[in-house]
């Protein structure tokens, strides 16, 4: 079952200061981070296409820069996923829960 | 006992178990929310496993292990795009979709638009993307049975396709989202266990010396150290600049496509809240990431232990590298019986993998047909829940039957490119429409419709005139040549077209609904008014 709210409720919340803060906190984290990991990934693909000598440089044994770069993509993906959950739990969820609870309890 | 017999027995056990689950789930499927979204009652971990089960197709398990085994590093490059893509879903899409949508992708796109044109476009795109993906999987299943079970007759392949198709129809028609999700969870656990087991055996064989494994793989490959570097498969030096641009184009479609794939998007509706959607994507990222790291060891392990000649002798594309490695590793460590058992296990897991993925695709496309096209376009929103679910079940049957027929027709053609095409359409048409819907106040009906159709049509046309369809020895139609587009992957052209069309469509039309934007924005970020889990 889903509670229907009048559209004026949403416009009022949207105009409110706390929602604006929630929106700012969400966007100012998610948007730059998206740009960052896309650039980081594209750098990896571009190097794989155009800087093969560099990517083939041996680091130790049979382990080269290309493998290191690939593993780092895994590491950064896991890291960003973890950082996002921390950010969301600390900065986003409290405001979102509060705004939702206020309206649902009415 | 031969490995074929053992594989068949294991597979029959899997089918029996999943059918049992499906009928149990079917008895608990009463409302539309049960059928489309599994009652929204799965936990973050369960849905995370199902995300893995839905996403790790045979193409990514056998295909990527095979590419690594034959072309080395480039297979790894491919898998990284599949993984990083989940960050787009996590940061921008999963939670907001969960809060603002109901059953399908179109629920979010049509939220503040004129519903009929937008739902029509989203429904068409969903069905096209899902059927492309389905065809690649089902034709692959036909080829795989020949390789793994020794069935090489034409009739054997056709019967395999029919059997896979019938099972997927049964899972979806009777089990709905609940049954399908459980099939995917079981499959994910089996696949991860199987891959981890073989990985441990391979690493053990090399005394857990990764560098030693890489060295042996490079030496056995006949390519030397180049085997451990990019460039043997994608954007080879022989292909010149076009090849390298093609590599970037593929990378773009992979990284941006996932968050626009309808069967991925509907997974976010199966959990009670946006927080659970977030958790499930995080579990998904963990599972998929670990899986691709295992695949890296499997691929290089196959190159080192099975060897190029033995792999190519079985299948030129290397799709049997992982099962062959399972057999070899088992033999080396436990003797011949061990090899037979491991090969049988991995072969059975491969079929389980295909079944779980095709069921997810059939569910996504039939849900969209029933909820978007039937209930909202034909019936203008006047269908009852009961009617909708009946239509969803019928369309699952019809889509399944059509896929079986198309797959039989296409089984001798090289249709592996359809997976990359599905990602390209999702990235070019669906993703711009979703992102604009969630984040751009001014976005409107004309913009949504333009983005979806432009992205869809541009991707399909460019691929139709590319070397994957005609004009090359590996084309779908190798004996004809009508190609003029030099790249195999359209993404680098079609993705900007989709985003641009969405922008132009929007600014050229005055219509837009500020009140509804307030609703979707507040709802997506706070969950106020979001669909609740059903109470049982």
Interface residues (C-beta under 8 A of the other chain):
Chain A: X1 X2 X3 X4 X5 X7 X9 X10 X11 X13 X14 X19 X22 X23 X26 X27 X30 X33 X34 X37 X38 X41 X42 X44 X45 X46 X48 X49 X50 X52 X55 X56 X58 X60 X61 X62 X63 X64 X66 X67 X70 X73 X74 X77 X78 X80 X81 X82 X84 X85 X88 X92 X93 X95 X96 X99 X100 X103 X104
Chain B: X73 X76 X77 X80 X81 X83 X84 X86 X87 X88 X90 X91 X92 X210 X211 X212 X214 X215 X218 X225 X226 X228 X229 X230 X231 X234 X235 X244 X247 X248 X251 X252 X255 X275 X278 X279 X281 X282 X285 X286 X289 X292 X293 X439 X515 X516 X518 X519 X521 X522 X523 X525 X526 X527 X528 X529 X530 X531 X532
